């Protein structure tokens, strides 16, 4: 009898180990070191390996659309919420009600449960104080400041066709001008006159500021705070007219091949204390109730923000129209 009990315990233990192993394919728009740390911790705790590919938000939507007949990933972690809304409207993601989602306020998740918000981060400017002093440039404090002639060739931002961060810039300017799209377009053209180049990723411009390659960049505050904490001599400013913000989100891919493990990863990210701690180390402000906040993180509660309509901004038709305009009037004329 004793031998039988031991054998049963061994078999049960083996079955539990088997159930907790395997893998899941993921796309992520988190910074690669953050994603690597997060997924490594998940594997340590569950035995499930995450095969991940890092893509910008626009690239992820395009990849999911191209693979829709034969999905290669099962979950998309991170990325501007507007891109997740676009993915929903294109039928690329699937609803999921996690037992842990109740901790996330309704304003930060999809009413149909297609996506859930992870953290918020405002759009801000970051200026390399050493380079600005060399060039005799003042630190910009408003969207209008960025269009001044003295900044010509000294500002960098991402390309809105590949970056959700940059698309958020366009939608923010639309709100700054009370949804007057002619005024928005005029502003983006005036800003373009001062942009030295458009990058693929939304975080790349800030990294160039940190090294002194360019004096000024537009991006999300948490990326810029990290650069400052790591020693870059930079100043972060929020535009006085008001600014937009991202709601970095997470979705399950429709028809993804690893649905069970994808749901386990989804649940773990929004509930596990270790996962939340890893996020806070990157100065993001988590939206789940009771989540910790890094003392250096910049919350949207601390600055003036515009009132964003996430559903309108993320609607595929609206997004396509705004991006087509930007590409025709700005992107194609620059070649980037």
C-alpha positions as CSV (number, residue, x, y, z in Angstrom):
1,X,0.0,0.0,0.0
2,X,2.8,2.4,1.0
3,X,4.6,1.7,-2.4
4,X,1.3,2.4,-4.2
5,X,0.9,5.7,-2.4
6,X,4.4,6.7,-3.3
7,X,3.9,5.8,-6.9
8,X,0.7,7.8,-7.0
9,X,2.4,10.8,-5.5
10,X,5.2,10.5,-8.1
11,X,2.7,10.3,-10.9
12,X,0.7,13.2,-9.6
13,X,3.9,15.3,-9.2
14,X,5.0,14.4,-12.7
15,X,1.6,15.4,-14.1
16,X,1.7,18.7,-12.3
17,X,5.2,19.5,-13.7
18,X,4.0,18.5,-17.2
19,X,1.0,20.8,-16.8
20,X,3.2,23.7,-15.8
21,X,5.7,23.3,-18.6
22,X,5.6,24.1,-22.3
23,X,5.9,27.4,-24.1
24,X,3.9,30.3,-25.5
25,X,4.7,32.6,-28.4
26,X,4.3,36.2,-27.7
27,X,4.7,39.6,-29.4
28,X,5.6,42.4,-27.2
29,X,6.0,46.2,-27.5
30,X,7.7,46.5,-24.1
31,X,11.3,47.6,-24.1
32,X,13.3,44.4,-24.8
33,X,15.2,44.3,-21.5
34,X,11.9,44.7,-19.6
35,X,10.2,42.0,-21.6
36,X,13.1,39.6,-21.1
37,X,13.1,40.2,-17.3
38,X,9.3,39.8,-17.1
39,X,9.1,36.6,-19.2
40,X,12.2,35.1,-17.5
41,X,10.5,35.5,-14.1
42,X,7.3,34.0,-15.5
43,X,9.3,30.9,-16.6
44,X,10.9,30.6,-13.2
45,X,7.6,30.6,-11.5
46,X,5.6,28.4,-13.9
47,X,8.0,26.5,-16.1
48,X,6.5,27.9,-19.2
49,X,9.0,29.4,-21.6
50,X,8.0,32.6,-23.5
51,X,9.2,32.8,-27.1
52,X,8.9,36.5,-27.7
53,X,9.5,38.9,-30.6
54,X,9.8,42.7,-29.9
55,X,7.8,44.8,-32.3
56,X,6.6,48.4,-32.3
57,X,2.8,48.9,-32.0
58,X,2.2,49.5,-35.7
59,X,4.4,46.6,-36.7
60,X,2.6,44.3,-34.4
61,X,-0.8,45.1,-35.8
62,X,0.6,44.6,-39.3
63,X,2.1,41.3,-38.4
64,X,-1.1,40.0,-36.7
65,X,-3.0,41.0,-39.8
66,X,-0.6,39.3,-42.2
67,X,-0.7,36.1,-40.1
68,X,-4.5,36.2,-39.3
69,X,-5.1,33.0,-41.4
70,X,-2.4,31.2,-39.5
71,X,-1.5,33.0,-36.2
72,X,2.0,32.5,-35.0
73,X,1.7,34.2,-31.6
74,X,-1.0,33.8,-28.9
75,X,-0.6,37.0,-26.8
76,X,0.5,40.6,-27.3
77,X,2.0,42.2,-24.2
78,X,2.4,46.0,-24.0
79,X,2.0,48.6,-26.7
80,X,-0.1,51.7,-26.9
81,X,-3.7,50.9,-26.2
82,X,-4.8,52.6,-29.4
83,X,-3.0,49.9,-31.3
84,X,-4.9,47.2,-29.3
85,X,-8.2,48.9,-30.2
86,X,-7.2,48.9,-33.8
87,X,-6.4,45.2,-33.6
88,X,-9.8,44.6,-32.0
89,X,-11.6,46.5,-34.8
90,X,-9.7,44.4,-37.4
91,X,-10.8,41.1,-35.7
92,X,-7.2,40.2,-34.8
93,X,-7.7,39.6,-31.0
94,X,-10.1,37.7,-28.9
95,X,-12.0,38.5,-25.6
96,X,-10.9,37.1,-22.3
97,X,-12.2,37.7,-18.8
98,X,-9.5,37.0,-16.3
99,X,-10.4,36.3,-12.7
100,X,-7.9,39.0,-11.8
101,X,-9.2,41.7,-14.1
102,X,-11.6,43.1,-11.5
103,X,-8.6,45.0,-10.0
104,X,-8.3,47.1,-13.1
105,X,-10.8,50.0,-13.2
106,X,-13.3,50.0,-16.1
107,X,-11.8,53.1,-17.7
108,X,-8.6,51.1,-18.3
109,X,-10.0,48.1,-20.0
110,X,-12.1,47.2,-23.0
111,X,-15.9,47.0,-22.2
112,X,-16.0,43.8,-24.4
113,X,-12.8,42.4,-22.7
114,X,-10.7,42.3,-25.8
115,X,-7.8,44.2,-24.1
116,X,-6.8,45.3,-20.6
117,X,-4.6,48.2,-19.6
118,X,-1.4,47.6,-17.8
119,X,0.1,51.1,-17.2
120,X,-0.2,54.7,-18.2
121,X,2.5,57.1,-19.4
122,X,2.3,60.7,-20.6
123,X,3.9,62.2,-23.7
124,X,6.7,64.5,-22.6
125,X,9.8,66.2,-24.0
126,X,13.3,65.3,-23.0
127,X,16.2,67.7,-23.5
128,X,19.9,67.0,-23.2
129,X,21.1,70.0,-21.1
130,X,24.7,69.7,-22.2
131,X,23.9,69.7,-25.9
132,X,21.2,72.4,-25.5
133,X,23.8,74.7,-23.8
134,X,26.3,74.1,-26.5
135,X,23.7,75.1,-29.1
136,X,22.3,78.0,-27.2
137,X,18.8,76.3,-27.0
138,X,16.3,76.8,-24.3
139,X,14.4,73.8,-22.9
140,X,11.0,73.6,-24.7
141,X,7.9,73.8,-22.5
142,X,5.1,73.7,-25.0
143,X,4.0,72.1,-28.2
144,X,4.2,75.5,-29.8
145,X,7.8,75.9,-28.6
146,X,8.8,72.9,-30.7
147,X,7.9,74.8,-33.9
148,X,10.3,77.7,-33.2
149,X,12.9,78.2,-36.0
150,X,15.8,77.8,-33.5
151,X,15.0,74.1,-33.1
152,X,15.3,73.3,-36.8
153,X,17.0,69.9,-37.1
154,X,17.3,69.5,-33.4
155,X,14.1,67.4,-32.6
156,X,13.5,63.7,-33.0
157,X,10.4,61.6,-32.8
158,X,9.2,58.3,-34.1
159,X,7.3,57.5,-37.4
160,X,3.6,57.2,-36.7
161,X,3.2,54.4,-39.2
162,X,5.4,52.1,-37.1
163,X,5.1,53.7,-33.7
164,X,2.0,53.9,-31.4
165,X,3.9,56.6,-29.5
166,X,4.1,58.8,-32.6
167,X,0.5,58.2,-33.6
168,X,-0.4,59.3,-30.0
169,X,1.4,62.6,-30.8
170,X,-0.9,63.1,-33.8
171,X,-4.1,62.4,-31.8
172,X,-2.9,64.6,-29.0
173,X,-2.4,67.5,-31.3
174,X,-5.9,66.9,-32.6
175,X,-7.3,67.4,-29.1
176,X,-5.0,70.4,-28.5
177,X,-6.8,72.1,-31.4
178,X,-10.3,71.0,-30.3
179,X,-10.5,68.2,-32.9
180,X,-9.9,70.7,-35.8
181,X,-8.0,68.4,-38.2
182,X,-6.9,71.3,-40.5
183,X,-5.2,72.9,-37.5
184,X,-3.7,69.6,-36.5
185,X,-2.3,69.1,-40.0
186,X,-0.9,72.6,-40.1
187,X,0.9,72.0,-36.7
188,X,2.3,68.6,-37.7
189,X,3.8,70.3,-40.9
190,X,5.3,73.1,-38.8
191,X,6.7,70.5,-36.4
192,X,8.1,68.4,-39.3
193,X,10.2,71.4,-40.3
194,X,12.2,71.0,-37.1
195,X,12.4,67.1,-37.0
196,X,15.8,65.7,-38.0
197,X,14.5,62.2,-38.5
198,X,11.7,59.8,-37.7
199,X,12.6,56.6,-36.0
200,X,10.9,53.2,-36.1
201,X,10.5,52.9,-32.3
202,X,8.9,55.4,-29.9
203,X,11.7,55.0,-27.3
204,X,14.6,55.4,-29.7
205,X,14.6,59.3,-29.9
206,X,15.0,59.6,-26.1
207,X,18.0,57.2,-26.2
208,X,19.6,59.5,-28.8
209,X,19.0,62.4,-26.5
210,X,20.7,60.6,-23.6
211,X,23.9,60.1,-25.7
212,X,23.9,63.7,-27.0
213,X,23.3,62.7,-30.6
214,X,20.2,65.0,-30.7
215,X,19.3,67.6,-28.1
216,X,15.5,67.2,-27.9
217,X,13.0,64.3,-28.4
218,X,9.3,63.5,-27.9
219,X,8.3,60.3,-26.2
220,X,6.8,58.8,-23.1
221,X,7.8,60.0,-19.7
222,X,8.7,56.5,-18.2
223,X,11.3,55.9,-20.9
224,X,12.8,59.4,-20.3
225,X,12.8,59.0,-16.5
226,X,14.8,55.8,-16.9
227,X,17.4,57.7,-18.9
228,X,17.7,60.4,-16.3
229,X,18.0,57.9,-13.4
230,X,20.7,56.1,-15.2
231,X,22.8,59.3,-15.3
232,X,21.9,61.2,-18.5
233,X,22.0,65.0,-17.9
234,X,18.5,65.6,-19.2
235,X,15.4,67.6,-18.3
236,X,11.9,66.2,-18.8
237,X,9.1,68.7,-19.5
238,X,5.4,68.3,-20.0
239,X,3.8,70.6,-22.6
240,X,1.9,73.5,-21.0
241,X,-1.1,73.2,-23.4
242,X,-1.7,69.7,-22.2
243,X,-0.5,66.3,-23.3
244,X,-1.8,62.9,-24.3
245,X,-0.9,59.6,-22.7
246,X,-0.6,55.9,-23.5
247,X,-2.5,53.2,-21.9
248,X,-0.1,50.3,-22.5
249,X,-2.3,47.2,-22.9
250,X,-2.4,43.5,-23.4
251,X,-4.5,41.3,-25.7
252,X,-4.9,37.6,-26.6
253,X,-4.5,36.8,-30.3
254,X,-7.5,35.3,-32.1
255,X,-6.7,31.7,-33.0
256,X,-3.4,31.7,-31.3
257,X,-1.8,28.3,-31.0
258,X,-1.0,28.4,-27.3
259,X,-4.2,29.6,-25.9
260,X,-4.0,27.9,-22.4
261,X,-0.5,29.1,-21.7
262,X,-1.3,32.5,-23.1
263,X,-4.1,32.9,-20.6
264,X,-1.8,31.8,-17.8
265,X,0.7,34.5,-18.8
266,X,-2.1,37.1,-19.1
267,X,-3.3,36.2,-15.6
268,X,0.2,36.2,-14.1
269,X,1.1,39.7,-15.5
270,X,-1.9,41.4,-14.0
271,X,-1.9,39.6,-10.7
272,X,1.6,38.6,-9.7
273,X,3.6,40.8,-7.2
274,X,6.9,39.9,-8.9
275,X,5.5,40.9,-12.3
276,X,4.3,44.3,-10.9
277,X,7.7,44.9,-9.2
278,X,9.5,44.4,-12.5
279,X,7.2,46.9,-14.2
280,X,7.8,49.5,-11.5
281,X,11.5,49.2,-12.0
282,X,10.9,50.8,-15.4
283,X,9.1,53.8,-13.9
284,X,5.7,53.0,-15.4
285,X,2.5,53.7,-13.4
286,X,0.4,50.6,-13.2
287,X,-3.3,51.0,-13.3
288,X,-4.4,48.0,-11.2
289,X,-5.8,48.9,-7.8
290,X,-3.2,48.6,-5.1
291,X,-0.3,48.4,-7.4
292,X,3.0,49.8,-6.3
293,X,4.5,53.0,-7.9
294,X,8.1,53.9,-8.1
295,X,8.8,57.3,-6.4
296,X,10.6,58.6,-9.5
297,X,7.7,57.7,-11.9
298,X,5.7,60.6,-13.4
299,X,2.0,60.1,-13.1
300,X,-0.6,61.6,-15.4
301,X,-2.2,63.0,-12.2
302,X,0.8,65.3,-11.9
303,X,0.5,67.1,-15.2
304,X,-2.1,68.6,-17.5
305,X,-3.6,66.1,-19.9
306,X,-6.0,66.3,-22.8
307,X,-9.3,64.3,-22.7
308,X,-8.7,61.4,-25.0
309,X,-11.3,59.3,-26.7
310,X,-9.5,56.0,-26.9
311,X,-12.3,54.4,-29.0
312,X,-12.2,57.1,-31.6
313,X,-8.4,57.3,-31.8
314,X,-8.0,53.5,-32.0
315,X,-10.8,53.0,-34.6
316,X,-9.1,51.5,-37.7
317,X,-10.8,53.9,-40.1
318,X,-9.9,57.0,-38.2
319,X,-6.3,55.8,-37.7
320,X,-5.9,54.8,-41.4
321,X,-7.2,58.2,-42.5
322,X,-4.8,60.2,-40.2
323,X,-1.8,58.1,-41.1
324,X,-2.5,58.3,-44.8
325,X,-2.6,62.0,-44.5
326,X,0.7,62.1,-42.6
327,X,2.3,59.8,-45.0
328,X,1.2,61.8,-48.1
329,X,1.9,65.2,-46.7
330,X,5.0,64.5,-44.6
331,X,6.4,61.0,-44.7
332,X,6.6,60.6,-48.5
333,X,8.1,64.0,-48.9
334,X,10.9,63.2,-46.5
335,X,11.5,59.6,-47.6
336,X,11.0,58.3,-44.0
